[in-house]
Amino acid sequence: MRRRRPVVRVLSGALLALVVVAFLSSVQVAAGTERFPCAKEDERSAASPEPAQKEIGTETGQFAPDFTLPDLDGDELSLAELRGCVLIIEFWASWCPPCWQSAVHLDELSQRYEDEGLVVIGISLDQSLGAIEGFLEATGEPDITVLWGSYSAAVEVAEEYGVRGIPQALVVDREGVIRYSGHPGLITSDTLAPVW
């Protein structure tokens, strides 16, 4: 005679699995919102229309194309995860003299407007992690989130955004719409005023 599993044992196993999945999901959401408090889950899901209704592109007034790159700790970050934040996305490299000046300028903006939900993302077009780390150390560890992963991964995002020269920056509003594209040194309080 075969012994059947009690229904209670099966249900408690399923319940335990659901609790574990829910816990892990809440840890991931909490970690993301802890790092970027402006990126709230409810704002990300309701902030913009369905992809079919969006005009995605790299021009002012278009929705910025989504991308995913790891930060210097290896944690993947996507543009969609930052919905709800005002973003400055800068393409730069350590071998670019004007990028050194823009790093200082963007660091000042980041510190000044952090409480309003500004996040500065730097996509490095350097060929090595050592060059990036040397740049950050020499510029006093500016308050920017550096994304890289590899030279080819960063170049792929730069090509998608039509970057022809660096430094180049975009201001992206809380819904993911590009509000400015150009030299980061020209981003001022007036440039940022319409996105708050």
Secondary structure, DSSP 8 states (H G I E B T S, - for coil): ------HHHHHHHHHHHHHHHHHHHHHHHHHHHHHSTT--HHHHHHSS--GGG--BSSSTTSB----EEEBTTS-EEETGGGTTSEEEEEEE-TT-HHHHHHHHHHHHHHHHHGGGTEEEEEEE--S-HHHHHHHHHHTT--S-EEE-S-HHHHHHHHHHTT--SSSEEEEE-TTSBEEEEE-GGG--HHHHGGG-
